[in-house]
Amino acid sequence: MTLLTLKEGIAFHKAYARASGFNMCKATTTKNRQGVVSFKYCLCNKAGFKEKKKPIKDDSCK
């Protein structure tokens, strides 16, 4: 699949994320030496976050 512009790509990935049941957020942008965007990373809004661990109850101290 080839997209013509960055805006088209972001719109496509937002629509895909919405249809799949999650949200998308934009992350790092990489530019070449002329200042033109080479890469634009789009991530799941939960990327990099771990679920919080439940505290372990220690009943041996009673």
Order of alpha helices (4+ residues) and beta strands (2+ residues): alpha-beta-beta
